[in-house]
Amino acid sequence: MSEKIANTFEKARRYNTWEGQPVQIGYKRDQYLDKITKLLDTRLVKVLVGQRRAGKSYILRQIMNHLTSNKNVDPKNLFFVNKEFIAFEDIQTASDLEELFAYYRAQLKVKGKIYLFLDEVQNIENWETFVNSYSQDFTQEYELFVSGSNSNLLSGELATLLSGRYVEFEILPFGYSEYVQANELSEGKESFLEYLQTGGLPELIHLNSEELKRNYLGSLKNTIILRDILERHKIKDLPLLEEIFRFLAVNIGNRTSISNIIDYFKSRQKKTNYETVSSYVRFLTDTFIFHRSERFNLRGKQVLGGSSKYYLNDLAFKNFLFGFLPTDMGYNLENFVYLQLRRMGYNVQVGVLNNLEIDFIAQKSDKTVYVQVCYLLNSENVVNREFGNLLQIKDNYEKYVVSLDDMKFSDFEGIVHLHPWEFVNI
């Protein structure tokens, strides 16, 4: 066994609970924890994906705590590696990981089922072979939990190898309900407006000044751009990537196409091309910092090409890095509703019906809901537009209008009016 593996094992002691030491678990993300723990004691590989710093590592530690506290699992039977920590810098390949895992079993003389937790696993070359091997090993009981910050984590070979043998969980930053509970606030308009500006990245709760939050978000954005995109894809035009990030952030909720972005840069005397811009936009969505919502023709039942809408994974990136303006309120509210629908497990698209637009068509299993989002229903024209667009949809699926009005409107022909803090579990 190599010296570097022995050294890594000693460093790993700090991040594992082998001696029964407590582990920081942070605010319990019950929404995710309940879903994941229901699948314990199965051979399914549990895969957590999502943007950096959205809380994946804490959820993995919460699962570990659940196993030792609620399932009486011996702490020595938990094996945790986080490739973001310098302690594991020598674990570069699947072979290194295999050596470390073998050394761990030999040193601790582990007996019985072993639970493996591999955090930010995409930073280990050929990690897929390790996961595939141990998820199928019939000579010993293993249960694997992996996390990653790239939407292509399970693309290609691993998805084929693990077909039907993994379950994926998208981890988003704190939702509004989590935000008020973690901050011990009361639900209502005041705390919601605070959340809409501050966002839900867990670490922001512990930062008590605007400057600290801005510095944290700038550093996080740079890490995503430099490490997850520039290094991974060897891109050549970093300033262009930065400008595309800014363009998408300040245009959330607007119909956007690659051609629109190219035209914008042309107007600023910056030459680029379709292939480059398209690739850079895809790289940003791959890191989960942006989500793309395609337009769906309700009459033709098909996805429309061309323009889409983009939404931020957390509004803090826009509000702290590029400014929060009163005129942004409607777009920020729309971004919130999009993310909330994702949290509830919906696939979300923008609806098109003749010349009308439905803000969101959300679907899961055999359930469909339609949602219109409006800052304020402050005129007859606005009321007629928001409710009227939904009335044009001739089916019996649930329909909602979400707005920040102080007054709650009565339901109208089956369309339910909700305040955004009430927009849960639909």
C-alpha positions as CSV (number, residue, x, y, z in Angstrom):
1,M,0.0,0.0,0.0
2,S,1.4,3.4,-1.0
3,E,2.5,6.0,1.5
4,K,0.2,8.6,0.0
5,I,-2.9,6.3,0.6
6,A,-1.8,5.7,4.2
7,N,-1.4,9.5,4.7
8,T,-4.8,10.2,3.1
9,F,-6.4,7.6,5.4
10,E,-5.1,9.4,8.5
11,K,-6.4,12.7,7.1
12,A,-9.8,11.1,6.4
13,R,-10.3,10.3,10.0
14,R,-11.1,14.0,10.6
15,Y,-14.1,13.8,8.2
16,N,-15.4,10.4,9.2
17,T,-17.1,9.3,12.4
18,W,-15.1,6.1,12.9
19,E,-14.3,7.1,16.5
20,G,-17.8,8.1,17.2
21,Q,-17.1,11.9,17.0
22,P,-20.1,14.1,16.2
23,V,-20.5,15.5,12.7
24,Q,-21.9,18.9,11.8
25,I,-25.2,18.3,10.0
26,G,-26.5,21.9,9.8
27,Y,-30.2,22.6,9.2
28,K,-32.1,19.4,8.5
29,R,-33.4,19.3,5.0
30,D,-36.3,17.0,5.8
31,Q,-37.8,17.5,2.3
32,Y,-34.9,15.6,0.8
33,L,-33.9,13.4,3.8
34,D,-37.4,11.8,4.0
35,K,-37.3,10.9,0.4
36,I,-33.8,9.4,0.5
37,T,-34.1,7.5,3.7
38,K,-37.2,5.8,2.4
39,L,-34.9,4.1,-0.1
40,L,-32.3,2.9,2.5
41,D,-31.5,-0.8,2.5
42,T,-31.8,-1.0,-1.3
43,R,-29.2,-1.6,-3.9
44,L,-30.1,1.6,-5.7
45,V,-27.3,4.1,-5.9
46,K,-28.5,7.4,-4.4
47,V,-27.3,10.3,-6.6
48,L,-27.5,13.9,-5.3
49,V,-26.9,16.5,-8.0
50,G,-27.1,20.3,-7.8
51,Q,-25.1,23.5,-7.8
52,R,-22.1,23.9,-5.6
53,R,-22.9,25.1,-2.1
54,A,-26.6,24.2,-2.4
55,G,-26.4,21.8,0.5
56,K,-25.5,18.4,-0.9
57,S,-22.7,17.7,1.5
58,Y,-24.8,18.6,4.5
59,I,-27.5,16.2,3.3
60,L,-25.0,13.4,2.9
61,R,-23.9,14.0,6.5
62,Q,-27.5,14.1,7.7
63,I,-28.0,10.6,6.1
64,M,-24.8,9.4,7.9
65,N,-26.2,10.8,11.2
66,H,-29.6,9.1,10.5
67,L,-27.8,5.8,10.0
68,T,-25.9,6.0,13.3
69,S,-28.6,7.6,15.4
70,N,-31.8,5.9,14.0
71,K,-30.5,2.7,12.4
72,N,-27.8,1.9,15.0
73,V,-25.2,1.5,12.2
74,D,-21.6,1.3,13.6
75,P,-19.8,4.5,12.6
76,K,-16.9,2.4,11.3
77,N,-19.2,1.1,8.6
78,L,-19.5,4.6,7.1
79,F,-16.9,5.6,4.5
80,F,-16.9,9.3,3.5
81,V,-14.8,11.0,0.8
82,N,-15.2,14.7,-0.3
83,K,-13.1,15.6,-3.2
84,E,-13.5,19.3,-2.4
85,F,-11.3,18.8,0.7
86,I,-7.6,19.0,0.5
87,A,-7.3,15.9,2.7
88,F,-8.3,13.9,-0.4
89,E,-6.2,15.7,-3.0
90,D,-4.2,12.5,-3.7
91,I,-7.3,10.6,-4.7
92,Q,-7.2,11.4,-8.3
93,T,-8.5,8.2,-10.0
94,A,-10.8,5.3,-9.4
95,S,-7.7,3.2,-8.7
96,D,-6.6,5.6,-5.9
97,L,-10.1,5.4,-4.4
98,E,-10.1,1.6,-4.6
99,E,-6.7,1.6,-2.7
100,L,-8.1,4.0,0.0
101,F,-11.2,1.9,0.4
102,A,-9.3,-1.3,0.7
103,Y,-6.9,0.3,3.3
104,Y,-9.9,1.6,5.3
105,R,-11.4,-1.9,5.4
106,A,-8.2,-3.5,6.5
107,Q,-7.3,-0.9,9.1
108,L,-10.7,-0.8,10.8
109,K,-11.5,-4.5,10.2
110,V,-15.0,-3.6,9.1
111,K,-17.6,-6.2,9.3
112,G,-21.1,-6.2,7.8
113,K,-22.7,-3.8,5.4
114,I,-20.7,-0.7,4.4
115,Y,-22.2,2.6,3.4
116,L,-20.1,4.7,0.9
117,F,-20.5,8.4,0.6
118,L,-18.6,10.0,-2.3
119,D,-19.0,13.8,-2.4
120,E,-18.2,15.8,-5.6
121,V,-17.4,12.6,-7.2
122,Q,-16.9,14.1,-10.7
123,N,-13.5,15.2,-9.6
124,I,-12.2,11.6,-9.5
125,E,-11.2,10.3,-12.9
126,N,-13.1,7.2,-14.0
127,W,-15.1,7.2,-10.7
128,E,-17.9,5.5,-12.7
129,T,-16.0,2.2,-12.7
130,F,-15.7,2.2,-8.9
131,V,-19.4,3.0,-8.3
132,N,-20.6,0.4,-10.9
133,S,-18.3,-2.3,-9.4
134,Y,-19.5,-1.8,-5.7
135,S,-23.1,-1.3,-6.6
136,Q,-23.2,-4.7,-8.2
137,D,-20.9,-6.6,-5.8
138,F,-22.8,-9.7,-4.7
139,T,-20.1,-11.0,-2.3
140,Q,-20.5,-8.1,0.2
141,E,-23.3,-5.6,1.1
142,Y,-22.6,-2.1,0.0
143,E,-24.9,1.0,-0.3
144,L,-23.6,4.0,-2.2
145,F,-24.5,7.6,-2.0
146,V,-22.8,10.0,-4.5
147,S,-23.0,13.7,-5.2
148,G,-21.9,16.0,-8.0
149,S,-22.2,19.5,-9.4
150,N,-22.7,18.7,-13.0
151,S,-25.9,17.7,-14.8
152,N,-24.0,15.3,-16.9
153,L,-22.9,13.3,-13.9
154,L,-25.0,10.3,-15.0
155,S,-24.6,10.7,-18.7
156,G,-23.0,8.2,-21.0
157,E,-21.5,5.0,-19.8
158,L,-22.6,5.1,-16.2
159,A,-26.2,5.7,-17.0
160,T,-26.1,2.7,-19.3
161,L,-24.3,0.5,-16.7
162,L,-26.6,1.5,-13.9
163,S,-29.7,1.6,-15.9
164,G,-32.6,1.1,-13.5
165,R,-30.3,0.8,-10.5
166,Y,-30.0,4.4,-9.4
167,V,-32.3,7.2,-8.3
168,E,-31.4,10.9,-8.7
169,F,-32.3,13.8,-6.4
170,E,-31.8,17.4,-7.5
171,I,-30.8,19.5,-4.5
172,L,-31.8,23.1,-4.6
173,P,-31.0,25.9,-2.2
174,F,-33.3,26.6,0.7
175,G,-36.9,27.1,-0.3
176,Y,-38.9,29.9,1.4
177,S,-40.3,27.6,4.1
178,E,-36.8,26.3,4.9
179,Y,-35.5,29.9,4.9
180,V,-38.0,31.1,7.5
181,Q,-37.5,28.1,9.7
182,A,-33.7,28.3,9.6
183,N,-33.8,32.0,10.4
184,E,-36.7,31.7,12.9
185,L,-38.9,34.1,11.1
186,S,-42.7,34.2,10.6
187,E,-44.2,33.4,7.2
188,G,-45.7,36.3,5.4
189,K,-45.0,39.2,3.0
190,E,-42.2,40.8,5.0
191,S,-40.1,37.7,5.3
192,F,-40.9,36.6,1.8
193,L,-39.6,39.9,0.3
194,E,-36.5,39.4,2.4
195,Y,-36.1,35.9,1.0
196,L,-36.7,37.1,-2.6
197,Q,-33.8,39.5,-2.2
198,T,-31.4,37.3,-0.1
199,G,-32.0,34.0,-1.8
200,G,-31.6,30.6,-0.3
201,L,-28.0,29.5,-0.4
202,P,-27.5,28.0,3.1
203,E,-24.1,29.7,3.8
204,L,-25.7,33.2,3.4
205,I,-27.6,32.7,6.6
206,H,-24.3,32.9,8.5
207,L,-23.1,36.1,6.8
208,N,-24.3,39.2,8.5
209,S,-23.3,42.0,6.0
210,E,-24.1,42.9,2.4
211,E,-20.4,43.0,1.7
212,L,-19.7,39.5,3.0
213,K,-22.6,38.1,1.1
214,R,-21.4,39.8,-2.1
215,N,-17.9,38.6,-1.7
216,Y,-19.1,35.0,-1.0
217,L,-21.3,35.0,-4.1
218,G,-18.5,36.4,-6.2
219,S,-16.2,33.8,-5.0
220,L,-18.7,31.0,-5.6
221,K,-19.5,32.3,-9.1
222,N,-15.8,32.4,-9.9
223,T,-15.3,28.8,-8.6
224,I,-18.1,27.5,-10.8
225,I,-16.9,29.4,-13.8
226,L,-13.1,28.7,-13.4
227,R,-13.2,25.2,-12.0
228,D,-16.4,23.6,-13.3
229,I,-16.4,25.2,-16.7
230,L,-13.0,26.7,-17.7
231,E,-10.9,23.8,-16.4
232,R,-13.3,21.1,-17.4
233,H,-14.0,22.3,-21.0
234,K,-10.7,24.2,-21.7
235,I,-12.6,27.2,-22.9
236,K,-10.7,30.0,-24.7
237,D,-12.8,33.1,-24.0
238,L,-13.3,33.6,-20.3
239,P,-14.5,37.3,-20.7
240,L,-17.2,36.1,-23.1
241,L,-18.4,33.4,-20.6
242,E,-18.5,36.1,-17.8
243,E,-20.6,38.3,-20.1
244,I,-23.0,35.5,-21.0
245,F,-23.4,34.8,-17.2
246,R,-24.3,38.4,-16.7
247,F,-26.7,38.6,-19.7
248,L,-28.6,35.5,-18.5
249,A,-28.7,36.7,-14.9
250,V,-30.2,40.1,-15.7
251,N,-32.6,38.7,-18.3
252,I,-34.2,35.9,-16.2
253,G,-37.8,35.3,-17.3
254,N,-37.3,37.0,-20.7
255,R,-37.5,34.9,-23.9
256,T,-34.0,34.4,-24.9
257,S,-32.3,32.6,-27.9
258,I,-28.7,32.1,-28.9
259,S,-29.3,34.5,-31.7
260,N,-30.5,37.2,-29.2
261,I,-27.3,36.8,-27.3
262,I,-25.2,37.0,-30.4
263,D,-27.0,40.2,-31.6
264,Y,-26.5,41.7,-28.1
265,F,-22.7,41.2,-28.4
266,K,-22.7,42.5,-31.9
267,S,-24.3,45.7,-30.7
268,R,-21.4,46.0,-28.3
269,Q,-18.8,45.4,-31.1
270,K,-17.9,41.9,-29.8
271,K,-17.7,39.2,-32.4
272,T,-18.7,35.6,-31.5
273,N,-20.5,32.7,-33.2
274,Y,-23.4,30.5,-32.6
275,E,-21.5,27.4,-31.7
276,T,-19.4,29.2,-29.0
277,V,-22.3,31.0,-27.4
278,S,-24.5,27.8,-27.5
279,S,-21.7,25.8,-25.8
280,Y,-21.1,28.4,-23.1
281,V,-24.8,28.6,-22.3
282,R,-24.9,24.8,-22.0
283,F,-21.9,24.8,-19.7
284,L,-23.6,27.2,-17.4
285,T,-26.8,25.2,-17.2
286,D,-24.7,22.0,-16.7
287,T,-23.5,23.5,-13.4
288,F,-27.1,24.1,-12.3
289,I,-26.5,27.8,-11.8
290,F,-29.1,28.4,-14.5
291,H,-32.1,26.4,-15.6
292,R,-33.6,26.4,-19.1
293,S,-37.3,26.3,-19.5
294,E,-38.4,25.4,-23.0
295,R,-41.6,26.7,-24.7
296,F,-44.4,24.1,-25.2
297,N,-47.2,24.5,-27.7
298,L,-50.4,23.5,-25.9
299,R,-52.3,23.0,-29.1
300,G,-49.7,21.0,-31.0
301,K,-48.4,19.2,-27.9
302,Q,-44.8,19.8,-28.9
303,V,-41.7,21.7,-27.7
304,L,-41.0,24.8,-29.8
305,G,-37.4,25.5,-30.9
306,G,-35.7,28.8,-30.9
307,S,-36.2,30.9,-27.8
308,S,-36.5,29.6,-24.2
309,K,-36.5,31.2,-20.8
310,Y,-33.6,31.0,-18.3
311,Y,-33.9,31.1,-14.5
312,L,-31.3,31.4,-11.8
313,N,-30.8,28.6,-9.3
314,D,-30.6,31.3,-6.7
315,L,-31.6,34.9,-7.0
316,A,-28.7,36.0,-4.7
317,F,-26.4,35.8,-7.7
318,K,-28.4,38.5,-9.5
319,N,-29.4,40.6,-6.6
320,F,-26.0,40.9,-4.9
321,L,-23.7,40.9,-8.0
322,F,-25.8,42.9,-10.4
323,G,-28.2,44.9,-8.2
324,F,-31.8,44.5,-7.0
325,L,-34.2,47.0,-8.5
326,P,-37.9,47.5,-7.8
327,T,-38.6,46.9,-11.5
328,D,-37.1,43.4,-11.1
329,M,-39.8,42.3,-8.7
330,G,-42.0,40.6,-11.2
331,Y,-39.1,38.6,-12.8
332,N,-37.7,37.7,-9.4
333,L,-41.2,36.4,-8.3
334,E,-41.4,34.4,-11.6
335,N,-38.0,32.9,-10.8
336,F,-39.2,31.9,-7.3
337,V,-42.3,30.2,-8.7
338,Y,-40.2,28.3,-11.2
339,L,-37.9,27.0,-8.6
340,Q,-40.7,26.2,-6.2
341,L,-42.3,24.0,-8.9
342,R,-39.0,22.2,-9.4
343,R,-38.8,21.7,-5.6
344,M,-42.3,20.0,-5.8
345,G,-40.9,17.6,-8.4
346,Y,-42.5,19.1,-11.5
347,N,-41.0,19.3,-15.0
348,V,-41.6,22.9,-15.9
349,Q,-42.1,24.5,-19.3
350,V,-43.4,27.8,-20.7
351,G,-46.8,27.4,-22.3
352,V,-47.8,28.8,-25.7
353,L,-51.5,28.8,-26.8
354,N,-52.1,30.6,-30.1
355,N,-50.7,34.1,-29.4
356,L,-50.9,33.8,-25.6
357,E,-48.2,32.8,-23.2
358,I,-48.8,30.7,-20.0
359,D,-46.0,31.4,-17.6
360,F,-45.6,27.7,-16.5
361,I,-46.9,24.3,-17.4
362,A,-45.8,22.0,-14.7
363,Q,-46.1,18.2,-15.0
364,K,-45.2,15.1,-12.9
365,S,-46.6,11.6,-13.3
366,D,-50.2,12.1,-14.5
367,K,-50.6,15.5,-12.9
368,T,-50.5,18.9,-14.7
369,V,-50.9,22.4,-13.3
370,Y,-50.9,25.8,-15.0
371,V,-49.5,28.9,-13.3
372,Q,-49.5,32.6,-14.1
373,V,-47.2,34.9,-12.1
374,C,-47.8,38.6,-11.7
375,Y,-46.2,41.1,-9.3
376,L,-49.5,42.9,-8.6
377,L,-53.0,42.5,-10.0
378,N,-53.4,46.3,-9.9
379,S,-55.7,47.0,-12.9
380,E,-58.6,45.4,-14.7
381,N,-56.4,44.8,-17.7
382,V,-53.9,42.9,-15.7
383,V,-56.5,40.8,-14.0
384,N,-58.1,40.0,-17.3
385,R,-54.8,39.0,-18.8
386,E,-53.6,36.8,-16.0
387,F,-56.9,35.0,-15.4
388,G,-58.0,35.3,-19.0
389,N,-55.0,33.4,-20.4
390,L,-55.7,30.5,-18.1
391,L,-59.4,30.5,-19.0
392,Q,-58.4,29.9,-22.7
393,I,-57.0,26.4,-21.7
394,K,-60.0,24.1,-22.2
395,D,-59.1,21.3,-19.8
396,N,-59.8,20.5,-16.1
397,Y,-56.2,20.6,-14.8
398,E,-55.5,22.9,-11.8
399,K,-54.8,26.6,-12.6
400,Y,-53.2,29.2,-10.3
401,V,-52.4,32.9,-10.3
402,V,-49.6,33.9,-8.0
403,S,-49.1,37.6,-7.0
404,L,-47.9,39.8,-4.2
405,D,-51.1,41.7,-3.7
406,D,-52.0,42.5,-0.1
407,M,-55.6,41.4,-0.7
408,K,-56.4,37.8,-1.5
409,F,-58.7,37.5,-4.5
410,S,-61.5,35.0,-4.6
411,D,-61.2,31.9,-6.8
412,F,-62.6,32.6,-10.3
413,E,-64.0,29.8,-12.4
414,G,-61.8,27.3,-10.8
415,I,-58.6,29.4,-10.9
416,V,-57.0,29.8,-7.5
417,H,-55.3,33.0,-6.4
418,L,-52.3,32.5,-4.1
419,H,-49.7,34.6,-2.3
420,P,-46.2,33.2,-3.1
421,W,-45.7,32.0,0.5
422,E,-48.8,29.9,0.1
423,F,-47.5,28.3,-3.0
424,V,-46.5,24.9,-1.6
425,N,-47.5,21.3,-2.1
426,I,-49.9,21.9,-5.0
